[in-house]
Amino acid sequence: MGCSLLLTCAYLLVSFSGLVRSACDAPPLSLPIGNGTISDREVVRWGLAVEFGTPAQTIVAALDADWNSTSFWNTSFPCGNSSRPACSWVHGGSFNDKGSTSWRGPENPEQTDKSPAGGTINIRGTDILNVGSDISLDQFPVYFPKPGVIPQNGIGFGPDSTFLNRLYDQGKIASRSWSLFWGWQGAEQENQMDGSLVLGGYDKAKMAGGAPLTAPFSDGVGCPSSLLVYLSNIVVNHIDGKKTSLLNTPGSALRACIKPDNPQVVLPEDVFGNLKKAFPGKTVEHSTGIYPSSLAYEPDGVFAGNITFILSSGLQITIPNHQLVLPNVEIDDDGKQKIVDGNKTINFGQIRHEAMSYLGQPFLTSAYIHVNNDMKEFSVWKANPTTDTNFVTVRGGSNCDDDSSLSGGAIAGIVIGVVAFLAIGGLGIFFFFKRRNQNRDRDSKAGLPLVNTSQRAEEDKKHNHDIPLEMDAGVSQQAPSELPDRDYSPQELPADVPTSNK
């Protein structure tokens, strides 16, 4: 009985500590960014490929930090002058809710989601979202995209992301954090590389080293993704070593919003004008391909240098030429990409004077970002484009802070304490039975009868049945006492967790 109780207590204690540890230290979830094949038209699109519905339909989505909710296009949305396959490429696929047996319409058709910029999208319904190889999110809500604003399906990664919240609540990730290297989309094979999305941590191998820029979330009004940085300069580095600064006012800073869903770098008119002046070659009015508002140039004498963004912290992010100057590609009626002509596209666009600049996907070919929704802050590093990985878990939330969770040392202490407890308890039980057996042997050798204690107790009960027992007047009930609080000392986070600017 005693041994069984000791083992049960030890098992429960160790199991509890293991559960706390696993809930807070779930390994990071790594998902590839790259070409995904869309189900409805067998069209290939770059982004985050997920499966939705039953049977599963593959959707290729952008990472949209403007929104907390996820939005998927439907198959009935008109495509204008584009063919349905071409339209499917632009959208990253269309989800056919009538083709899914697990689809459920919204309980409240009036439900909406709003972006910090003031946009509104409406609820569409719920279904099963499959992420990675073995994670399913049942009854995951999706919304209708906003025409003209969200060209590609978007997974919401905003400050209160439904996607991250669901993964965290199910214990699939250790924090509501995400990290992104967009990958390389150059024309030549050696300049192509899948990107990486890490949830609940980051990939240290994708960081080129040096101190990052770390900043709190902005209010989202001017920068809808809340990932606001300040640029002290943008420098065009020419092939002959000459450098051209695009910001003409010394000591000034240009506000810029990191937007992983935007396929361009967008600059105010005056800065964009300086960029065009700095580029050699003969311009074409506009790109006629998949990025119609981007710069386009004839192939002869096209820009051969690179561009460096200098952040206010001094961090420098340089986009190499093979990620800047791309072929002029369009989508044919079959949804396939084809090179239109020999012209080259430089994926930069312009916005009105003094409007917010956007650092889109070209910037994220060379920058690595870690966004922590629990801490309401983000960090930017120079990216190290590599297929190597070194995943680091980032813990977050009230259940995983240092005051309430168990560190590795604490768990080791528990295990040692349990072992010591079992050893002492086992010795106590051993000596108890040994002492009792010795007493029995001594009594037997002395000729004393061995008393049957159960029989003696029954006889005493018979004799004392009619004798009332009075409680001692001096004995009273003991007042209940409160157990003492356990004061755990705070534990310091590992030095390489990006929670502050070192």
Buried (B, 14 or more C-beta within 10 A) or exposed (E): EEEEEBEEBBEEBBEEBBEBBEBBBBBBBBBBBBBBEBBBBEBBBBBBBBBBBBEBBBBBBBBBBBBBBBBBBBBEEEBEEBBBBBBBBBBBBBBBBEBBEBBEEBEEEEBEBEBBBEBEBBBBBBBBBBBBEEBEBEEBBBBBBBEEEBBBBBBBBBBEBBBBEBBBEEEBBBBBBBBBBBBBBBBEEEBBBBBBBBBBBBBBBBBBEEEBBBBEBBEBEEBBBBBBBBBBBBBBBBEEEEEBEBBEEEEEBBBBBBBBBBBBBBBBEBBBBBBEEBBEBEEBEBBBBBBEEBBBBBBEEBBEBBBBBBBBBEBBBBBBBBBBBBBBBBBEEEBBBEEBBEBBBBBBBBBEEEBBBBBBBBBBBBBBBBBBBBBEBBBBBBBBBBEEEEBBBBBBBEBBBBEEBBBEEBBEEBBEEBEEBBEEBEEEBEEEEEEEEEEEEEEEEEEEEEEEEEEEEEEEEEEEEEEEEEEEEEEEEEEEEEEEEEEEEEBEEEEEBBBEEE
